[in-house]
């Protein structure tokens, strides 16, 4: 048996090949388990990995200070024509081997060469740089430890070439050739390499002026040097040997290893589409910052490099991940056996080290090699804690790093969108970038396209609205002609706020590319219809202007502008409602000297209240009253049902503190908006419409007050300050311009009576009860102790009462008695009986209750406080104007509260009855408005 190989019994009882689950013995499950074992066996057999030919380019390098035998001067770099001739004069025509013969034939090879004995690299720093260069190319070839031996100096000039050939074994143990191309300007001379069906092409000309290029390939690789078309190419060649013995690597070994792995992996997507991932444990430990293909060590690097090359051809992604297995103590919270544990991919990375996903659960069957945590000591452990009556079991953690294989059709499973408030994160951006690169490298691969489509659809369905994300998805959707995905992009762009200008750039470039020659073929409705229907008039007009300026094709721009204007007109005629986003459009149109009746009608009939209020307020501030009177009249006549105050407009906002936040605009509250509208209407001369608006509001609120209007949450002082006082002032200033109506008076009376009085209730003046009688108190249930209490309270001649009862009963009765009206104390029953003169057995404690005689005074104080509160709320409304509006009788009752004052006996409260004709609030005459 060859070293490093092992025999795997595919029928053996293994975690991978058997399980208790019945499904494991079904044909498909058995085939899947055997396939995984085959893959595992192949991965375990990999000891090295690499390509059969590699190249590396160096912009920073050490000048070897090349010196030709017989010449005193060092050859300067880049190599000039004069120096090339000096080198050529020292060289001979390069031969080639054919069988046992060494021939010179310029029809096969035309090159100049110099043996290693006739030149030298004299810079003492060159060996160290050569070691670095050797490490780079050896890693690419999959050679863990190599040494280099100088061979030839080759000069290629115009017309130089070398037909297809293989390098002969110039020395025993030679495994590869290293070519170091020194800076020298040239064109052509491309190196073509092949092994079996594999092909590589390396061009040195593009970087030949100032850079150094290294090329290396195995000895069994066919290669050809195409003719140099101009300039000179000077190269150092080295023979490469493997240090430390072991098997001899070759291109054949690496290619066969890669092809075998491709054959195994290639079966996955078609045969086992249900399998979402496979994880292969790595040998070494890596930190989050170091987990990338470039930083892998030893066999990990060989395995993952081979997987990386093979997976791309098998519609599978290779990523790297930190995996943690957590296992709880066998005794769970409920004392039952808890088997196994949980395994999760804590962080997943591209082969370049960019994090693309996290917190993905792993099933044991998805780990190649079975239970890799068995018989392993944990890296960390949490001690169990005690909580309440139960203990939390300790948790052992087993971290490891794994190579993860994911079918490209399943990559969307790793986009975490189930997190609350999800939006594309850095890891999501990296995941998209990985898939985008794959699409760019394999544009014709239908599996790559389908996987990308699933990923992008999932992101959009989850609510991705970041402009960068939308643009990248839109580009792909347009290029791939995925109309449904494009519609999802547009929907997400609309729902995410203002339409992203970056997305307009993507669309304009697409239109210019696709329709520049045939602008009449564009179906604008298809591309932008959903945007049109979702945006406001202003939004659509603004977007259309932005898109038009981005279109480079004039005919296309004209076509779009014409269609956009037509759609704007249709939107004006048929849109069901207009909102504040349409403010700029209507303000502009209604500010014209002679506004269009069509636009005024659309505004008045279909404008939302917020829009109408904002436009009318701005017009009244910017234009003369006579210029906007007609607009006010028409709007208030047609929009009156939408402008009246609704019952919900009176409630204090859910978060009152929001009004005090910086920048908060309290004038936008409904009551103030209503007052402003009435004031503006009166000022511009639309007095009749203002009065009818108040009357309509009164009828609406009066009907609500009779049925379902819950007024208990309305803040009285705010209602007075924001609505009643400023509205009364506005009406008073416009006296004579609008006739008084009962509806306006009813509006004020309704709000004063049904809101202010309702929320600041004042009961009748309390009457004093005879003797020691008190108001009844006690619980509402069937309670003998409370019945006895009420009997005691009713007695005119009894001041003290003793309740002999247990502690719970005593506490219940005591809770019904306010301390300001009753004194209570617990005493020994014998002492209580002695103090009160009662008789009987006295085995325990008793509650002694005594009437203080303060109940009536308390009730009078409560009456006075309630009346003072209501008076305080109504104080700003006192004045002759409101008296004239409401009428003397209603004004005295609703505002002056004389009905309550008349109930109070003379001298009972520290104020006297106010004469009804006293001037109030600066008014000297009460007049009917």
Order of alpha helices (4+ residues) and beta strands (2+ residues): alpha-beta-beta-alpha-beta-beta-beta-beta-beta-beta-alpha-beta-beta-beta-beta-beta-beta-beta-beta-beta-beta-alpha-alpha-beta-alpha-beta-beta-beta-beta-beta-beta-beta-beta-beta-alpha-alpha-alpha-alpha-alpha-alpha-alpha-alpha-alpha-alpha-alpha-alpha-alpha-alpha-alpha-alpha-alpha-alpha-beta-alpha-beta-alpha-beta-alpha-alpha-alpha-alpha
